[in-house]
């Protein structure tokens, strides 16, 4: 069962390590993890996509994450209406003869070419994971030289921002 868990954490050294160790100790594989500053000063947002056996395991991992000192809020947003995006940079082989074909594949996906050389081009694409997977499958016959993906970043739809659950002073 695939779950998307968002955490608001204190922006301190070692927090990411403690969070990922918690998943590792319980033998949960992290499919993707994305970390960055949040709208709150001194706080970061972590978005994890994990696989768990069942709903009970998901509840257990959420409880364990909430026990971490530097974790302010944990939200499993899997069953909510969400906005989710991923970024991929793809270096694909291209010759002057294949460039027009590649451009015709890039346009419907709203991807963009960010670098071109004699033998390759770098394509940037953003969107949901399924869109990126479909694009990669479509251009793979041309020869992918390099591929880098950010992992999923997501949060709930709507205009209200939920307040942190724990009150923590920043030292």
C-alpha positions in Angstrom: 0.0 0.0 0.0 1.5 3.3 -1.1 1.3 6.2 1.4 2.2 9.9 1.1 3.3 11.3 4.5 4.1 15.0 5.0 6.0 16.2 8.0 6.7 19.6 9.4 10.0 19.5 11.2 12.5 21.8 12.9 15.3 22.8 10.5 18.1 21.3 12.6 21.1 19.0 11.8 20.3 15.3 12.1 16.5 15.5 11.7 16.3 13.9 8.3 18.7 11.1 9.5 16.4 10.4 12.5 13.3 10.3 10.4 14.8 8.0 7.7 16.3 5.7 10.4 12.8 5.3 11.9 11.6 4.0 8.5 14.6 1.8 8.2 14.3 0.2 11.6 10.8 -0.8 10.8 11.8 -2.2 7.4 9.7 0.3 5.4 11.1 1.2 2.0 11.1 4.9 1.1 10.1 5.2 -2.5 10.8 9.0 -2.6 11.7 11.7 -0.1 11.7 15.4 -0.7 12.9 18.0 1.8 13.0 21.8 1.7 12.3 25.0 3.7 8.6 25.6 4.5 6.6 28.8 4.8 7.5 28.9 8.6 10.9 30.2 9.6 13.1 27.6 11.1 10.9 24.8 9.8 11.2 22.4 6.9 8.8 20.2 5.0 9.5 16.5 4.3 7.3 14.6 1.9 7.8 10.8 2.0 6.3 8.2 -0.3 6.5 4.8 1.4 5.1 1.3 1.0 3.4 -0.3 4.0 1.5 -3.6 4.4 -1.8 -2.2 5.7 -3.6 0.7 7.3 -2.4 -0.4 10.8 1.2 -0.1 9.7 0.5 3.3 8.4 -1.0 4.4 11.7 1.9 3.0 13.6 4.6 4.8 11.5 2.6 8.1 12.0 2.5 7.6 15.7 6.3 6.8 15.8 7.0 9.9 13.7 5.0 12.1 16.1 7.2 10.9 19.0 10.3 12.4 17.4 11.4 15.6 19.2 12.0 17.7 16.1 8.9 16.6 14.3 6.1 19.2 14.7 3.4 17.7 12.6 2.7 14.5 10.7 0.0 14.1 8.1 -0.8 11.1 6.0 -2.3 12.8 2.9 -2.8 9.7 0.8 -6.6 9.7 1.0 -7.0 13.5 0.7 -7.4 15.7 -2.4 -3.8 16.8 -3.0 -1.5 18.7 -5.3 1.6 16.6 -6.1 4.5 17.2 -8.4 7.8 15.8 -9.3 10.7 17.1 -11.4 12.9 15.1 -13.8 15.9 16.1 -15.8 16.6 13.7 -18.6 19.7 13.7 -20.9 18.7 11.9 -24.1 20.8 11.1 -27.1 19.9 13.3 -30.1 21.3 13.9 -33.5 20.2 16.6 -35.9 18.1 13.9 -37.6 16.2 12.9 -34.4 15.7 16.4 -32.8 12.5 17.2 -34.6 11.0 13.8 -33.5 12.0 14.5 -29.9 10.5 18.0 -30.0 7.2 16.5 -31.2 7.3 14.2 -28.2 8.2 16.9 -25.7 5.5 19.4 -26.7 2.4 17.4 -25.6 3.9 16.7 -22.2 4.7 20.4 -21.7 8.3 19.6 -21.0 11.1 21.9 -22.0 14.6 21.6 -23.5 17.1 23.3 -21.3 20.3 22.3 -23.0 21.3 21.0 -26.4 24.7 19.7 -27.6 25.8 17.9 -30.8 25.0 14.5 -29.4 22.3 15.0 -26.7 19.7 17.3 -25.2 18.5 17.8 -21.6 14.8 17.8 -21.0 13.0 19.1 -18.0 9.6 17.8 -17.1 7.4 18.4 -14.1 4.1 16.8 -13.1 2.7 13.8 -11.4 4.8 10.6 -11.2 2.6 8.8 -13.8 3.1 11.6 -16.3 6.9 11.4 -15.9 6.9 7.6 -16.1 4.9 7.8 -19.4 7.3 10.4 -20.8 10.4 8.4 -19.9 8.9 5.3 -21.5 8.2 7.3 -24.7 11.7 8.7 -25.1 13.7 5.7 -23.9 14.1 4.2 -27.4 16.2 7.3 -28.3 18.7 6.4 -25.6 18.6 7.9 -22.1 22.2 8.9 -21.1 21.3 10.3 -17.6 18.2 10.7 -15.5 17.6 12.6 -12.2 14.3 12.8 -10.4 13.4 14.8 -7.3 10.7 12.6 -5.8 7.2 13.6 -5.0 6.4 16.9 -3.3 2.8 17.3 -2.2 0.3 18.9 0.2 -3.5 19.0 0.6 -5.6 21.1 -1.7 -7.4 24.1 -0.3 -6.7 27.5 1.1 -6.4 26.8 4.8 -3.0 26.0 6.2 -3.1 23.8 9.3 -1.2 25.0 12.4 1.5 22.9 13.9 0.3 20.5 16.6 3.2 20.8 19.0 4.4 24.0 20.5 8.2 24.1 20.3 10.6 26.9 21.0 13.4 27.5 18.5 16.7 27.7 20.4 
